């Protein structure tokens, strides 16, 4: 039996949505709740959607986006749970279809097969959420046991601001570490 590192380890999958800039809130809340974290970003999310260096400093681990070679050491221990936040239309549809063309998607497909608890905070505009493929993807993922928080559309408030993104809701959806 392999010894597990302490504390339990949470993979945070970050997709390319403007709200991703606040992912530090989730990492800090996870730390306060007893989780260690590692971030896996979709390739597009690395293009300025969040501060990669600040996240790496906060987690103490590199932000991953590319597959490692067999000779490279694993930078993260196996996950005790996974959070996908923000989860975009593209990622949710590909994941539900079993497409594994990025490290983020491969991680999500594998986590399901390993029985790892997964919590998702969708960030999808209403126009995209109306697409029948998206609704079918959500149904498939729910059927797989994936836990969903309230969807976030990012629609402006009457004062022009944006509603807050419920980062900690993802942690509430998981069993305690």
N, C-alpha and C positions, 0 to 999 in steps of 0.2 A: 504494500500500500504506500502510495506517495504522500509525503507530508504536504499539507496545504499551507501556503503563506498566510500570515496574519497581517492585516485584517482580510476579510473576504474581498474578492476582486470583482469590480464592475467594469465591463466594457461600455464605453459611450460611443455610439456611432453618430457622427455629425454629417448632415446633408447640407447641400448648397441652398440655403434660404437666408434672407437678410437677418432674421432673428438669431442665426447661429452665432453672431457676435457676442451674445450673452451666455454662451456655454459655460463660462467660468462660474456662473451662479449654480449650475447643476453640479459641477465638480466640487465646489465648496460645500454645498448642502450634503453631497454624498460623503465627503470627508467627515462632516459633523455627525453624520449618522453611522459612522464606523466603516465606511467602504474605502478601499484604495481604488484608484481609477486609472484606466488607460484609454486613450482616445483613438478611434479609427475614423478617418474622414473619407468621404467620397472624393475622388480626384478633383471634381469641380469645386468642392467646398474649400480646398486648399488655396484657391485663387482669390483670396482676399475676403472670404466670408467670415473668418474669425482670426484672431491673433494666434497663430500656430506656436510661436515662440513662447508667448505668455502661458498658453495651455500646457506646453511641455514643461515649463518651469514649475507650474502649479502642481502637475501630476508627478513630476520627477521622472518622467518617461517620455520617449519620443512620440510624436503624433505619427501614427502609421496610416499609409494609404496604398502602399505597394506591397506586393507579395515579397516575402523574403526567400532567399535561396536556401536549399537544404543545408548548406554549410554554415549559414547564419544562425546564431542563437535566437531562441524565442524571446522577444523583448517583454512579453506579458505572460503571466501565468494563465492557466485555463480560467475562463470566467465562471463566477458564481451566479451572475445575472448580466443581462444586457439591457441598455436603454438606447432607443433610437430617438434622438431629439436634436433638431427638428427633423421630422421624417417627411420627405417630399413625395409628390405624386410619382415621379420617376422611380425612386427607390422602392416605394411600397408596391407598385405594379410589377417591377422586375422581381422582387423578392417573392411575391405571391406566385409568380410564374416559375420560380425555381432557377432564375437566371443568376449566374455567379460570375459575372465578368469584371468585378472589382473586388478588392479585399473586403470592403464593407459588405457587399452582398454575399460573398462567400462565407464571411463570418456569420451573417444572419441565417443563411441556409444551414450551416453546420450547427449553430447553437440550437436550432429547433431539433435537429437529429440527436443532439446530446441531451435533450430535455432541460436545457437551461432556461429559467424564466426570462421572458422578454417583455419590456414595457415600451410603448410607443406614444409619442406626442406628435400627431400629424400636423403639418403646416402646409395646407393646400388651399388655394383660392377656390371660392365657390364655383367658378366656371369650370375648373378642372375636376372638382369633386362631383360635379353633375355627370361626368362621363361614366357610362355603364361599366367599363373595364375597372375603374377605380372602386366602384361599389362592390363588384365581384371580388376584387382583390382584398378589400376589407373583410368581406364575408369569409373568404378562404383563410386569411390570417387569423381571424377570430376563431374559426374552426380548428386551427392549429394550437389554440390556447394562448395566442398573443394577447396581451392586455393593452387596451387603448385608453388614453386620456381624451379629454374633449378636443375636438379639432380646432385649430387656430387658422384663421383666414388672413389675419393681418389687416383687415379692413379698417380704415381710419375711424376714430371716434368723432362725435360731433365737433369737438374742439380741435380736430385735425391731428391729434396725437394717435398713438397706436396702443391698443390694449396690452397689458403685460402678458408675457408668455409664461405659462405655469410650469417652470422647470422642475420644481419640487414635486409636482403631481406625478411625474415619472417614478420617483422614488416611493411615493405612497402606493403605487400600483404593485410594487414588488414586495415579496415577503421580507421581513426583517433579516439582515445579515446574521 
